Amino acid sequence: MSWLEALSHSRMPRRALLAGLLALSACGLQPVYGPGGAAKKLFGQVSPVDPDTPDEFLFNRRIAERLGPAGGAYELDYTLRIAVVAQGITPDEITTRYSLNGSADYKLTEAATGETVTEGQVSTFTSYSTTGTTVATLTAEYDARQRLARMLADQVVTRLLAAAP
């Protein structure tokens, strides 16, 4: 039974149900990807700083996937920090799993005025196994770094869309 069917079987009058639904729809929230939403305002308008490391390149690529090619209205400055931490260690002191802990400090400013639109920090982690061959381990680490950069960029984009002017 859906929640709507459950409500219709309850003692709540239909008018009260409709009034509640109308009040909820008039709360002022707007879909971020809807007409006039924040995604349209930022799409193609954000220029991230040039990458210096492979991790930053992966981060910038995901920002471009989500917000379109770099534009000139806003500048996105960020700092990525990634730490490699041994997670799985055997009794023989051989590390079999690593965790990549990452964080990104970000600051979105208007290019014309230099005024800060929003700033903050996001963080997440991922991990990879080292139990295969050397090639498999290097591939697993690269894949984990890709996932980490993608997750950090997605979190930053979500925050930017929430704070969009």
N, C-alpha and C positions, 0 to 999 in steps of 0.2 A: 504494500500500500504506500503510495507516495505521500509526501507531507501535505500536498494540496487536498488529497482525498481524506486524509486524517483530519484536517481542519474542517472540511465540509461535513464530516460526521460528528464533529464536536458541537458543543452548545453555542459556539460563537456565531452570531448572526452574520449572514452574508454581507450585509452592509458594512459591518465592522471590519470584515476581512478585506473588502474592496477599499475601504478608507485607509487601512493599514498599508496595503500594496501601493496605493496612490501616494501616500506620505513617503514611503520608502523610495519610490521612483523620483520624487521631487526633492531629494536630499541634497542636490547640487553636485553629485558625482558625475563625471563625464568619462566615457571610455577613452583611454589613452590613444588607441588606434582608430577612434571614430573620427567623423568629420570635425575639423577644428581642434582635434585632440593634440596633446603635447608631442606625440610622435611626429605629426605633420610639421609642427613648429621647429623641431630639431633636425628632421631628416635633411641631410645634405648641408647642414649649417654648422657642424662641429668639426674643428680641426684639432686632432690630438697632436701632442709634441712628437717630433721625429724620434723613432726608436733607436736605441744604442745597442741593445742586446737581442738575441733571438727570442727571449721571453717577451720583451716589449714589442717586437715585431708581431708575434702571435696575438698579443693583446690588442694592438692597433688594427690588425686584420679583422678581429671579431667586432671591434667598435664600428669599423666601416661596414661590416655585414649587417649590423643592427641599425645604424644611423645613416647609412649611405656614404658616398664619397665625401672627403673633407671639403668643408665650406668655409666661409669667412666670417660668419656672424659671431661665433663663439670659439674660444680656445680652451682646450682641455689639457691641463697640466696634470701629470701623475707621477708617482714613484712606486715602483713594484719592489717588494721584498719577498724573497723566496728562500726558505731554509730547508735543508735536507736533514732529516732526523731518522736515525736507525730505529726500526720498530721491532722486527722479528730477529732475535739473536738466538742461535742454537747453543747448547751446552759447550760446544767446541769454540764458541765466540766467533761464529761466522754469521754475518748479517744476511738474512734471507728476504727482508722486506724493508723498504724505506718509505717514509712519509714526506711529502712535499707540503710544507705549511707556507701559505702565501697571503700577502696583504697588499692592498693598493690604497695609497692616499691620493685623492683626486681633488681638483679644483676647476670649476667651470667659470670662465670669465667672459664678459662681453668684449669682443675685439675692439669695438669703437671706443668704449669708455674705460675699459680695464676694470669695471665693476664686477665684483664676485657675485655670481648667480647662486652657486651652491658649492659646498665642499664637504668632504667627509672621508671615511675610511671603510673599506670592506675587507673581509678576510674569509678564507676557506682552506680546504686541504684536499689532497688526494694521495694515493700511494701506488707503489709498484713492487713487483716481485723480482728477486735476483737469482732465482733458482735455476734458470735456464743457461744457455750458452752466453758468451760475452756479447754476441750480436743481439740475442734475444733480450738481454738485460739493457743494452743501450737503446734498443727500440722501445722497450717498456718505459724507460725513463723519459725518452722524448715524447711518447704518447701521454705520459702523466703530466709533463710540462705543458703540452698542448691543452689538455683538459683543464689544468689549473688556470692558465691564461684565459681560456674561454669562460670559465666560471667567474673569474674576477671581473672580466669585461662585462659579462651579463649582469652582474650585481651592480656595477657602476652605471650601466645604461638604465637599469631599473630605477636607481636613485635619481639619475638625471631627468628621466621622464616624470618622476613624481614631483620634482622641484622645478620643472620647466616653467618659464615665464608665460 
